[in-house]
Amino acid sequence: MAIEFNEKRGYQRVQQMLPVSGQCLEPAGDIHPFHGQSQDVSLRGLCIKVGHTNGFKVGQSIELSIKFILDEPPIEAFGSVRWTDVSRDSDWPVNMGVELTGMGGAHHYDRWLEMLSWR
């Protein structure tokens, strides 16, 4: 049985407000660190609210850590910035869309799937 949802995206989004930290990586070796909060997550990506653009560009590689459960290590993942957008939220003025390209290991992927099932 297929999951039905009204979005035009390939995967259903689940609202999850979780602390996220990481860094965007430039091919020349420059690193742009960030701290933010997830807005929503899906099987293949997430939207992160951040406080500044800090040089983020579409196509940049990104490493991120998501604190899913308080007393457990964060979920480690890798991805690519797919879009950035200025929002009206004064605390988090930039939204960054990230497509996942990998996880820190099978355990991290299992925890990502667990996070998607929490509503």
SULCORUR-V623531 format. One record per pair of residues at least 24 apart in sequence whose C-alpha atoms are under 8 Angstrom apart, sorted by the first residue. I is the first residue (numbers start at 0). GAP is how many residues later the second one is. Records with the same first field share a line. If there is no record, write none. Layout:
I->GAP ; GAP
//
This chain:
10->31 ; 32 ; 33
11->30 ; 31
12->27 ; 28 ; 29
13->26 ; 27 ; 28 ; 102 ; 105
14->24 ; 25 ; 26 ; 104
15->24 ; 25
17->48 ; 49 ; 50
18->47 ; 48 ; 49
19->28 ; 44 ; 45 ; 46 ; 47
20->43 ; 44 ; 45
21->40 ; 41 ; 42 ; 43
22->39 ; 40 ; 41
23->32 ; 36 ; 37 ; 38 ; 39
24->35 ; 36 ; 37 ; 38
25->34 ; 35
31->24
35->56
40->75
41->74
42->69 ; 70 ; 73
43->55 ; 56 ; 57
44->34 ; 52 ; 53 ; 54 ; 55
45->51 ; 52 ; 53 ; 54
46->48 ; 49 ; 50 ; 51
47->47 ; 48 ; 49 ; 50
48->43 ; 44 ; 45 ; 46 ; 47
49->42 ; 43 ; 44 ; 45 ; 46
50->40 ; 41 ; 42 ; 43
51->40 ; 41 ; 42
52->41
55->25 ; 28
56->24 ; 26 ; 27
57->24 ; 25 ; 26
67->47
74->29 ; 33 ; 36 ; 37
75->27 ; 28 ; 32
76->24 ; 25 ; 26 ; 27 ; 31
77->24 ; 25 ; 26
//
